[in-house]
Structures are given as C-alpha cells and as structure tokens.
C-alpha cells in the first residue's frame, strides 16, 4: 500500500520567513506532543522549521554542520518540552527559533576560536566551509538549466516528462492525463531523456 | 564497467530531471520523509524516487532527514 503525500508550499514545509498564515495555523503544541511520543513526522516538522531558519538566515557557510545543529536543537526542544518550558502553543516557533539561533551562534564562535588558534599550513587546512554551499549552488544551477531544457522540448514530449517525472504519474496515468497514447508516452520519455543526456553529457560525467 | 558507468549517468540524469520537473516550491510532506527513513517500501517506487531526487537538491529537507534519522 503506497502512502499518499500532500504537496507542501515552501512556507508550509520549511520557511520561517515566509507568510505567517500557514505557520500560524499549525497546531504546534500538538506537533511537540507528537514529537515527545517519538512521532517521526513531527520530528521532521520541527527539523524542517529549523533548517528553514538556517536557510532564511543564509547560514550556508555552516551547511555541512546543519544536521548536527538540527539534532542539537531537536534535543533541546524535547528537553524543554519535558520540563514544561514550551507550554504555550504560540511560543513554540519562537522558542525553536531562539534555540536554533543560539546553537548557530555557538558554532560560529567555535569556528572563530578555531580559526584564531589554528596554525596549520595551508595544504593541511580543512576545506573552506563555503565550498559546500558552492556545490549546492552549482547543483541548483544545473537543475535550473535542466528545467529550461525541459521547457524547450516540443509540447507533447514536455507534457509527458513533466507528468511522469514532475508529478510522479505512472506511464498509464500520464497517458490518461495527457491524452497521449501509451506507446507514444514511452517513446517521448525515451527520446526526451536521450536528448537531455546528450545536452548535459559533460555535466553528468563530471558529477 | 562501461555499462555500470552508463547506469550511473542514467540515474543522475533521472534524479536531475525529477528535481527540475517538480512544481516550483514543492517539498515532500513530513509523512513522506518519515516513511523514507522508517519504511521506504511504504512509498510507491515513483514517489520514493521523486522524494530522493528532491533531497539531492534541497538542503533544508535533506539535513532535516539526516538529523532526524540520526536521532535513533
């Protein structure tokens, strides 16, 4: 049995800086309660709230440390909730934001101290933290280029690729959705992917 | 060896195309990500590939998953 998945907007999923409406409607006390009971989806809800804060603050120099930081925040929220320090539902987001900010600042201070104390020769130095964000940015650029290439495909091919790869439809569902015969759906997918593979051969080999 | 390389390229291309074709601003639900961690087979194969492709390009979702998966 497959699970149905709701599609989320960026605001609903991760962004603390987006419109407040979706976030305000969330039952945060319930989320925290479920998190305390070990509910995975609730843990993810809070975790994505935290990564949303990090993204909103542009903390990409610490990208490699986000998972550790998020874990620290989750554990702090669990401790605080168990001790009854996150009692008011309307205070949950602010509390998580504040903990996330403290953890990030602690990490920043540790980096500054480490940089001051470090006397390692350049060739032994760890990669610059910003490298991770550059790789992420390069990947995002590539995704944007692929999207543009998809949009340039002939209409029927484009519709089929978006239906199968964008909406996650099966070949049969894509055929029904687009009114394109199943055999053509398969052919368009094959030809479309071949064309993209040719266009992005260098990038795909480099990855 | 050559065909292995070719399969790897196909896999990367599919992940890229899924990420590129996803509706702008789309993120998987908390339930989908939770299923990916605890019971990936509960997700339909196409949905699983779609979520994994998204994690390739979305740092906030990916790191949330890594953090939560490491809680056990």
Interface residues (C-beta under 8 A of the other chain):
Chain A: X1 X2 X3 X5 X6 X7 X8 X9 X10 X12 X13 X14 X39 X40 X41 X42 X43 X44 X45 X47 X48 X50 X51 X52 X54 X55 X63 X66 X67 X68 X69 X70 X71 X74 X136 X139 X140 X142 X143 X144 X146 X147 X150 X161 X162 X164 X165 X166 X167 X168 X169 X170 X193 X196 X197 X200 X204 X205 X207
Chain B: X9 X10 X12 X13 X14 X16 X17 X18 X19 X20 X21 X22 X23 X25 X26 X27 X28 X29 X30 X31 X32 X33 X34 X35 X37 X38 X42 X43 X44 X46 X47 X49 X50 X51 X56 X57 X59 X60 X61 X63 X64 X65 X66 X67 X68 X70 X71
